[in-house]
Amino acid sequence: ASERITVEAIPVVQASMGVPATSVDEFYEQKDTFISSLASLLGIPFDRIFIVDVVPGNARRSLAELGGAEEHPLLLTDGGDSEAAGRRLLASGIDVVFEVTPGAKVELDVEDYLVDESAGTIPVVVKRTTNLYSNVTAEWEVTTCDGCAGVAGTHFVAATGSVFFEQGVDTQTVQVTVLSVAGYTATDVSFSFKLTNVTDNAELGDKTVALLALRNVHPPAPSAPTFTAASPTEVTIAFQAQSTWANPPLATDATATSGWDVECRR
């Protein structure tokens, strides 16, 4: 039975470096030091460098290709033993072939959200691209923003946190808590979700701030009582009862707002 597999590829930079007076075995004994030093030189995390191959520096070049013994008499110090000379040639150094992978890029999936304030939460999606083969942590915060009317504790819960991407994971979701206690507003109220930092083996992408907008679910307050008629014995006043005010907002003491108080005087 056939089975479908998914192959994902990422661009890498491949290069080689000569290491003199070192054998292949000696290199592998100090490979970690080589990688750490190279990472420090390049200013990148060491786990982005992978050793692809290590070969004797001249393994692909025979003595004849180098011009023969006549051109390299110092190699023939064992009485013209070309085999021994070849061994010395191969042990004279190594070529290290290595790859440098790109860092992961972390950003938001979309930059605008609009929900009813009664939704309870807004699922904000954070994604990482370019390199899925490392562990990455990204930090975030939920806060107000310039020109936004959202108020922490009234429209949303201010918070900070982080998301962790294991190897192979490309998306994570943060549930942002929204509140429905603010009462009626004629326009949408907004605040922001921001990516603030990532670990040193990644970088932030272009989309780091999302605007979160709340659509009000409370209707306008009932109109004030109105005088409609009068006679020597009675006065008629029209007003809307509280029971007909759908989904009334909560006051600061978390109790339903009262209806209009009507007082009759002679």
C-alpha positions in Angstrom: 0.0 0.0 0.0 1.3 3.4 -0.9 1.6 6.1 1.8 1.9 9.8 1.2 4.6 11.7 2.9 5.2 15.4 3.2 8.7 16.7 2.5 9.4 20.3 3.7 12.5 22.1 2.6 14.2 25.3 3.8 16.9 27.3 2.1 20.3 27.0 3.7 23.8 28.5 3.2 26.4 25.8 2.6 30.1 26.6 2.9 33.4 24.9 3.5 36.4 25.8 5.6 39.9 24.5 5.7 41.3 23.4 9.1 45.1 23.0 8.8 47.1 20.4 10.7 44.1 18.5 11.9 42.9 15.0 11.0 39.3 13.9 10.6 39.4 12.0 13.9 40.9 15.0 15.7 38.2 17.3 14.3 35.3 15.2 15.6 36.9 15.2 19.1 36.6 19.0 19.1 33.6 19.5 16.8 31.5 21.3 19.4 34.3 23.8 20.0 34.5 24.4 16.3 30.7 25.0 16.0 30.6 27.2 19.1 33.5 29.4 17.8 31.9 29.6 14.3 28.5 30.5 15.8 30.2 33.2 17.9 32.0 34.6 14.8 28.7 34.7 12.8 26.7 36.0 15.7 24.1 33.2 15.5 22.9 30.4 17.8 25.1 27.3 17.5 22.1 25.0 16.8 21.7 26.7 13.4 25.1 25.2 12.2 25.2 21.6 10.9 28.3 19.7 9.9 27.6 18.1 6.5 30.9 16.4 5.7 34.5 16.3 6.9 37.2 15.2 4.4 41.0 15.3 4.3 41.9 18.6 2.8 43.3 17.1 -0.4 41.5 13.9 -0.5 40.2 14.6 -4.0 43.6 15.5 -5.4 46.2 12.9 -6.1 49.9 13.5 -6.1 49.9 13.4 -9.9 47.2 16.1 -10.0 49.4 18.2 -7.8 52.1 18.1 -10.4 53.9 14.9 -9.4 56.8 14.2 -7.1 59.0 16.5 -9.0 56.8 19.5 -8.0 56.6 18.4 -4.4 59.9 16.9 -3.4 59.3 17.6 0.3 56.5 15.0 0.3 58.9 12.3 -0.7 61.0 12.1 2.5 60.6 8.3 2.9 63.0 7.3 0.2 60.6 8.0 -2.6 57.7 6.2 -1.0 54.8 7.9 -2.8 52.2 6.1 -0.7 53.7 7.5 2.5 53.8 10.9 0.9 50.1 10.6 0.0 49.3 9.8 3.7 51.1 12.9 4.8 49.4 14.9 2.2 45.9 13.7 3.3 46.8 14.3 7.0 48.0 17.8 6.3 44.5 19.3 7.0 40.8 18.8 6.5 37.9 20.6 4.7 34.8 21.0 6.8 31.6 21.4 4.9 28.8 22.9 6.9 25.3 24.4 6.5 23.8 27.4 8.2 20.1 27.3 8.5 18.0 30.5 8.7 16.4 31.5 11.9 12.7 31.0 12.5 10.3 33.9 11.8 7.4 34.5 14.2 4.5 36.8 13.5 0.7 37.0 13.7 -1.5 35.2 11.3 -3.8 38.2 10.8 -3.7 41.8 12.1 -7.4 42.6 12.6 -10.1 40.9 14.7 -13.7 41.9 15.2 -16.0 40.1 17.7 -19.1 40.7 19.8 -18.1 41.8 23.3 -20.2 38.9 24.5 -17.9 36.4 22.8 -15.8 35.9 26.0 -12.5 35.3 24.2 -10.7 36.2 21.0 -8.5 33.4 19.6 -5.3 35.1 18.3 -3.1 32.9 16.1 0.7 33.2 16.2 2.6 31.4 13.5 6.3 30.7 12.7 7.8 30.2 9.3 11.1 29.7 7.5 12.6 27.2 10.0 10.4 24.6 11.8 13.3 22.5 13.1 14.1 24.4 16.3 12.4 25.1 19.6 11.2 28.8 19.7 9.5 30.9 22.4 7.7 34.1 21.6 6.4 36.6 24.2 3.2 38.6 23.9 1.1 41.2 25.7 -2.5 42.4 25.6 -2.7 46.1 26.2 -4.2 49.4 25.2 -3.0 51.2 22.0 -2.7 54.8 20.8 -6.1 56.1 19.6 -8.0 53.1 21.0 -10.9 53.4 23.4 -10.5 50.0 25.0 -9.9 50.0 28.8 -8.3 47.2 30.7 -10.6 45.7 33.2 -13.7 47.1 31.4 -13.4 45.9 27.9 -10.5 43.3 28.1 -8.2 41.6 30.6 -4.7 43.0 30.4 -2.2 40.1 30.3 1.3 39.0 29.3 2.6 35.5 28.4 4.5 33.4 25.9 3.9 30.7 23.4 6.3 27.8 22.8 6.9 26.1 19.4 8.3 22.7 19.5 10.1 21.3 16.5 7.7 20.9 13.6 4.9 23.1 15.2 4.0 26.1 13.1 1.1 27.7 14.9 -0.1 28.5 18.4 -3.2 30.2 19.6 -3.6 32.6 22.5 -7.1 33.1 24.0 -7.6 36.8 24.8 -10.3 37.4 27.4 -12.9 40.2 26.6 -15.4 41.6 29.0 -19.1 42.6 28.5 -19.7 44.9 31.4 -19.1 48.3 29.9 -22.6 49.3 28.8 -23.7 50.8 25.6 -21.2 52.4 23.2 -22.1 53.6 19.7 -18.8 52.6 18.1 -16.5 49.6 18.3 -14.0 49.6 21.1 -10.4 48.5 20.3 -7.3 47.4 22.0 -4.2 45.5 20.9 -2.3 42.2 21.0 1.5 42.6 20.6 4.3 40.2 20.0 7.2 41.7 22.1 10.1 39.3 21.9 11.4 35.9 20.6 14.3 33.7 21.6 17.7 34.3 20.0 17.3 31.5 17.4 14.3 33.4 15.8 13.2 36.9 14.7 9.9 38.8 14.7 8.2 39.1 11.3 6.4 42.1 9.9 3.0 41.4 11.6 3.6 41.9 15.3 0.5 43.9 16.3 -3.1 43.0 16.0 -6.0 45.4 16.5 -8.8 43.7 18.5 -12.2 45.4 18.1 -15.3 44.7 20.2 -18.7 45.2 18.7 -21.2 46.4 21.3 -24.1 44.0 22.1 -26.0 46.4 24.4 -28.8 48.4 22.9 -29.0 52.2 23.7 -30.6 53.1 27.1 -34.3 53.5 27.1 -35.6 57.0 26.3 -36.5 59.3 29.2 -40.2 59.4 30.3 -42.3 61.8 28.2 -45.4 63.8 29.1 -48.2 62.8 26.7 -51.5 64.1 28.1 -53.1 65.9 31.1 -56.5 66.6 32.6 -57.7 68.2 35.8 -57.7 64.8 37.4 -54.8 62.8 35.8 -51.4 63.1 34.0 -50.3 60.6 31.4 -46.5 59.8 31.2 -45.0 57.3 28.7 -41.8 55.4 29.7 -40.1 52.1 28.8 -40.1 49.4 31.5 -36.8 47.8 32.4 -38.1 44.4 31.4 -38.2 45.5 27.8 -34.6 46.6 27.8 -32.8 43.6 26.3 -29.5 42.6 27.7 -29.0 45.5 30.1 -25.4 46.3 31.0 -24.2 45.9 34.6 -23.5 48.8 36.9 -20.3 49.1 38.9 -21.9 47.1 41.7 -22.6 44.2 39.3 -26.4 44.6 39.7 -28.8 45.3 36.9 -29.4 49.0 36.3 -32.7 50.3 37.5 -35.5 51.5 35.3 -36.8 55.1 35.4 -38.3 56.3 38.6 -41.6 58.1 38.1 -42.8 60.6 40.8 -46.3 62.1 40.6 -46.9 65.4 42.4 -50.1 67.5 42.7 
